[in-house]
């Protein structure tokens, strides 16, 4: 993690990762944004799932999406499925962020919709690890088969 000897996050082709954060709460969105930027990411934040989906349709390159379960305009599971249905985002890592006590956080549903789940409260180190793991899995999809 930056500050303790680890490198900043990068995509498999060496770029700064572009992260789309979908979070209805400005305070929690600001925390994720600040930390991801410290980790070397470029961050786009949207306050609703609809706005996040619209941004994804417009953006040329998004490397990872983080959806907070607090968004209420579209069910986060539905939003993740809509992202996956878009041909250009079918392998895009999608991280779910939720309170540990959230009744909607059903682990059995996670593999279908989300690459990883991050529960609050979380440390900067935990967020870094989730982002790094998700980006590494993206690199696996991008590597040519030999």
N, C-alpha and C positions, 0 to 999 in steps of 0.2 A: 504494500500500500504506500502511496506517496508519503514521504516523510519518515518512513522506517526502512528505506533501502530498496523497496520494490519499485518497479517501473510503472509509468503511467499506462493506462489501458490503450490498446491499439487493435485495429481490425487485422485480419489475416494479410491484408495488402499494405499494412503500415499506416493507415489513416487514423485520425481521431475518430472514435466511434460516435455516431449520431444516435442519440437516445430520445425517444418520444415519451414524455411523462404525461399520463392522463390521471389527474387528481383534482377532485372538486374542492379540496381544502387548501387554501393558499399557503397556510403555514407548513403543512406537511409536504406540499409540492416544492416549497422553497428549500426545505431541508434536502430532499432528494436531488433537486437541481444543483444546490451548492456542493454537495458531496460528489455528485457525478462530474461536475466541472473540475473539482479538485483532482479527480481521478483521470482527467484528460479528455473527458467527453464533451461533445457539443450537445446541448440539450434544448429541446423544444417542449414547452409545457402547454397543455390544454386543460381547461376546467371541466370539460364534459366529454363523454365518450363520443358523442356525435361530432364534436369539434376535432377530437383526436382521429376519428375515422376519416374525416374530411382532409385533415393534414396528410394522413398516410396516402390518400389517393393522389395528392398533389406532389408530395416529396419524391424526388428521384432516388434518394438514398437514406434509408433509416436502417440502423443496424440492430436495434433493440427497442422494445416497448415495455414500459412499466405501467401497469394499471392498478390504481388503488380501488379497493372494494367499496370505498365511500362514494364513488360516482353513482348517481341515481337515475340518470336519464336513460341509460341502457344497462341491462344486467351485464356485469363484467364477463361472465362466461359467454354470453351472446356476442359481446364486442370482440372477444378473442376469436370466436368462431368466424365472425365476419372478416376479421383481419386475415385469418388463415385461408378463407375462401378466395381471396384476391390472389390471382396467379403469381404476382410478383412478391407476395409476402408469405407464401406457404411454409417456408422454413425460418421465418423471422422469429427470434426468441421473444417470448412474451412472459414477463414476470408479474405475478400477482402480489400485491402488497395489502396486508390486512392485519387487523388486530388479532392476537392469538385467540381471543374469546369470540371472534366473529362466527355466528352460526352458519354462515354461507361458505366458510372455509372448509370444504370437504376434500380431504386428501385424495379420495378415490376419483374425484373429478379432475384433479390437477393434471395428470398426464394427457388427458384429452385436449385440454385448452391451453395450459400454461407450461412453459419450460421449467420454471422454478417458482417457488412460493417464498416470500419473505414476510415474517410476522413481526409486528411491532410489539414491544419496543425492539429495535435492532441497533447494532453498533455500526459505525462507519466501516469497520473491518468486515462485518457480515454483508453489508451492501456491496463492498468491493468484491468479495468472494463470489457473490451471486452474479454480479455483472461480468466478472472475469470468466466464470464457468460458462455462462450463457454465450459470451463472445467466442470462447474456445470451441463450443459446439457448432457455432456458425462457421468457423474456420473448417471444421471437419466436412461440412456440406460443400464448401467451396473448393476443397482439394480435389484435383483430378484423380480418377482411378487409374492405377497402373497395371 
